[in-house]
Amino acid sequence: MLWRKRVTAIASEFPDVELSHMYVDNASMQLVRNPKQFDTIVTNNSYGDILSDEASMITGSIGMLPSASVGESGPGLFEPIHGSAPDIAGQVS
């Protein structure tokens, strides 16, 4: 609810940007069904991690799509989705 309230308040400052809200299960389905409908997805870290993994498979490989972790203070971290994790390659979880 915090994200929804904050984003809705900020959206009024950008009337030319379309805003829609979705529950994460619907967003996941819509991402598979029609990924072109999304330009930017704003969510919390847990849901963002799940959706970014799903989105990476649409392009055919993890690590090809951009991701960002942006907080209220400090620098943002912009990165490809996960990458290859060579430090844990070959380990069984």
LUMRO-644426 format. One line per 4 residues: number of its first residue (from 1); their letters; for each residue x, y negated, z of N, C-alpha, C. Coordinates in Angstrom, 3 decimals. Layout:
BEGIN
NUM> a> X:Y:Z:X:Y:Z:X:Y:Z | ...
END
This chain:
BEGIN
1> mlwr> 0.828:1.199:0.000:0.000:0.000:0.000:0.871:-1.260:0.000 | 2.053:-1.191:0.639:2.939:-2.353:0.646:3.334:-2.733:-0.783 | 3.737:-1.729:-1.582:4.114:-2.005:-2.970:2.944:-2.625:-3.722 | 1.787:-2.046:-3.572:0.611:-2.523:-4.305:0.297:-3.982:-3.960
5> krvt> 0.310:-4.305:-2.676:0.012:-5.680:-2.252:1.061:-6.661:-2.762 | 2.322:-6.298:-2.622:3.401:-7.209:-3.020:3.435:-7.418:-4.524 | 3.345:-6.332:-5.290:3.383:-6.435:-6.746:2.171:-7.202:-7.264 | 1.013:-6.978:-6.698:-0.195:-7.697:-7.110:-0.037:-9.192:-6.856
9> aias> 0.542:-9.551:-5.721:0.755:-10.969:-5.410:1.730:-11.608:-6.408 | 2.778:-10.913:-6.738:3.776:-11.449:-7.668:3.234:-11.492:-9.097 | 2.381:-10.543:-9.455:1.852:-10.454:-10.824:1.122:-11.720:-11.250 | 0.506:-12.406:-10.330:-0.220:-13.627:-10.693:0.713:-14.705:-11.242
13> efpd> 1.989:-14.602:-10.946:2.982:-15.555:-11.451:3.397:-15.232:-12.889 | 3.014:-14.054:-13.385:3.396:-13.613:-14.720:2.164:-13.127:-15.486 | 1.294:-14.044:-15.900:0.037:-13.635:-16.534:0.217:-12.912:-17.869 | 1.377:-13.043:-18.507:1.603:-12.374:-19.786:2.092:-10.933:-19.626
17> vels> 2.303:-10.485:-18.381:2.739:-9.119:-18.116:1.543:-8.311:-17.617 | 1.257:-7.205:-18.308:0.146:-6.351:-17.902:0.544:-5.516:-16.696 | -0.315:-5.447:-15.711:-0.074:-4.677:-14.495:-1.180:-3.653:-14.314 | -0.785:-2.423:-14.033:-1.768:-1.405:-13.672:-1.189:-0.576:-12.532
21> hmyv> -2.059:-0.041:-11.712:-1.659:0.788:-10.578:-2.110:2.218:-10.840 | -1.250:3.173:-10.461:-1.589:4.589:-10.609:-1.109:5.343:-9.376 | -1.837:6.382:-9.022:-1.317:7.314:-8.035:-0.208:8.109:-8.710 | 0.757:8.564:-7.933:1.938:9.206:-8.511:1.599:10.469:-9.296
25> dnas> 0.594:11.229:-8.881:0.260:12.432:-9.644:-0.277:12.074:-11.027 | -1.075:11.020:-11.106:-1.572:10.560:-12.400:-0.433:9.973:-13.231 | 0.450:9.204:-12.601:1.591:8.631:-13.326:2.456:9.734:-13.918 | 2.648:10.809:-13.166:3.424:11.938:-13.646:2.782:12.560:-14.883
29> mqlv> 1.485:12.750:-14.822:0.762:13.310:-15.959:0.819:12.359:-17.156 | 0.589:11.077:-16.916:0.611:10.093:-17.994:1.990:9.971:-18.628 | 3.036:10.132:-17.825:4.404:10.073:-18.329:4.665:11.183:-19.335 | 4.118:12.366:-19.089:4.251:13.486:-20.029:3.323:13.282:-21.223
33> rnpk> 2.114:12.845:-20.954:1.087:12.705:-21.988:1.414:11.608:-22.994 | 1.856:10.441:-22.496:2.105:9.301:-23.378:3.174:8.392:-22.755 | 4.442:8.770:-22.835:5.493:7.988:-22.178:5.655:6.577:-22.732 | 5.251:6.342:-23.966:5.404:5.010:-24.569:4.523:3.954:-23.917
37> qfdt> 3.540:4.386:-23.129:2.663:3.405:-22.486:3.378:2.662:-21.360 | 4.517:3.181:-20.918:5.253:2.571:-19.804:6.432:1.746:-20.296 | 6.566:0.572:-19.735:7.754:-0.245:-19.954:8.625:-0.182:-18.708 | 7.996:-0.375:-17.558:8.683:-0.356:-16.265:7.768:0.310:-15.252
41> ivtn> 8.347:1.136:-14.397:7.596:1.748:-13.303:8.250:1.306:-12.002 | 7.457:0.763:-11.099:7.943:0.342:-9.787:7.314:1.266:-8.750 | 8.163:1.901:-7.946:7.671:2.839:-6.944:8.690:2.952:-5.821 | 8.353:3.697:-4.792:9.330:3.913:-3.724:10.382:4.919:-4.192
45> nsyg> 11.421:5.091:-3.414:12.554:5.916:-3.810:12.175:7.378:-4.047 | 11.374:7.960:-3.179:11.017:9.373:-3.327:10.251:9.631:-4.611 | 9.208:8.841:-4.858:8.424:9.023:-6.071:9.254:8.665:-7.301 | 10.072:7.631:-7.194:10.926:7.236:-8.314:11.894:8.335:-8.700
49> dils> 12.429:9.029:-7.708:13.356:10.124:-7.973:12.656:11.248:-8.736 | 11.454:11.582:-8.314:10.687:12.648:-8.980:10.329:12.236:-10.404 | 9.807:11.026:-10.574:9.396:10.577:-11.902:10.592:10.405:-12.839 | 11.731:9.976:-12.313:12.906:9.814:-13.173:13.433:11.166:-13.643
53> deas> 13.360:12.192:-12.786:13.754:13.537:-13.221:12.825:14.032:-14.332 | 11.542:13.798:-14.146:10.571:14.212:-15.166:10.818:13.459:-16.472 | 11.025:12.153:-16.380:11.244:11.337:-17.580:12.510:11.741:-18.312 | 13.520:12.170:-17.579:14.766:12.560:-18.244:14.561:13.745:-19.166
57> mitg> 13.652:14.619:-18.828:13.407:15.792:-19.666:12.640:15.436:-20.941 | 11.963:14.303:-20.946:11.278:13.855:-22.160:12.311:13.524:-23.231 | 13.455:12.961:-22.831:14.517:12.640:-23.788:15.380:13.850:-24.088 | 15.269:14.904:-23.280:16.010:16.130:-23.535:17.240:16.323:-22.687
61> sigm> 17.579:15.358:-21.843:18.776:15.527:-21.026:18.744:14.592:-19.837 | 19.110:15.102:-18.674:19.239:14.259:-17.503:20.450:13.342:-17.710 | 20.370:12.135:-17.268:21.485:11.205:-17.378:21.399:10.250:-18.549 | 20.353:10.357:-19.377:20.256:9.484:-20.547:19.376:8.256:-20.317
65> lpsa> 18.519:8.290:-19.316:17.615:7.171:-19.073:18.113:6.316:-17.912 | 17.812:5.013:-17.919:18.269:4.145:-16.839:17.413:4.284:-15.586 | 18.033:3.996:-14.460:17.357:4.012:-13.174:17.941:2.882:-12.340 | 17.197:2.414:-11.348:17.692:1.348:-10.489:17.180:1.533:-9.067
69> svge> 18.044:1.232:-8.125:17.658:1.167:-6.719:17.914:-0.270:-6.281 | 16.832:-1.003:-6.045:16.957:-2.425:-5.739:16.313:-2.688:-4.389 | 17.082:-3.278:-3.478:16.566:-3.605:-2.164:16.390:-5.095:-1.996 | 15.820:-5.485:-0.871:15.576:-6.896:-0.604:16.877:-7.657:-0.398
73> sgpg> 17.869:-7.011:0.203:19.163:-7.658:0.401:20.256:-6.800:-0.207 | 21.317:-7.419:-0.601:22.431:-6.681:-1.176:22.272:-6.468:-2.662 | 23.299:-5.957:-3.293:23.223:-5.766:-4.742:22.345:-4.576:-5.120 | 21.786:-4.635:-6.300:21.026:-3.515:-6.833:21.969:-2.515:-7.473
77> lfep> 21.548:-1.280:-7.546:22.337:-0.225:-8.162:21.607:0.242:-9.411 | 22.212:0.002:-10.563:21.640:0.408:-11.838:22.498:1.542:-12.384 | 21.861:2.642:-12.749:22.623:3.833:-13.107:21.824:4.717:-14.041 | 22.528:5.616:-14.751:21.771:6.634:-15.467:21.145:7.564:-14.440
81> ihgs> 20.112:8.254:-14.822:19.433:9.156:-13.897:20.379:10.280:-13.519 | 20.787:10.289:-12.290:21.559:11.330:-11.624:22.897:11.681:-12.220 | 23.004:11.932:-13.486:24.276:12.363:-14.050:24.507:13.841:-13.814 | 25.759:14.251:-13.811:26.070:15.680:-13.794:26.440:16.231:-12.424
85> apdi> 26.738:15.402:-11.424:27.123:15.829:-10.073:28.250:16.860:-10.102 | 29.417:16.512:-10.665:30.501:17.497:-10.778:30.992:18.014:-9.439 | 30.788:17.274:-8.353:31.249:17.717:-7.044:30.449:18.905:-6.502 | 29.245:19.141:-7.060:28.451:20.290:-6.588:28.139:21.273:-7.714
89> agqv> 28.773:21.090:-8.855:28.507:21.995:-9.992:28.855:23.428:-9.614 | 27.981:24.329:-9.972:28.207:25.747:-9.751:27.831:26.256:-8.368 | 27.422:25.359:-7.485:27.018:25.790:-6.146:25.567:26.240:-6.164 | 25.255:27.227:-5.368:23.883:27.711:-5.249:23.236:26.989:-4.074
93> s> 22.060:26.462:-4.284:21.392:25.738:-3.196:20.540:26.652:-2.355
END
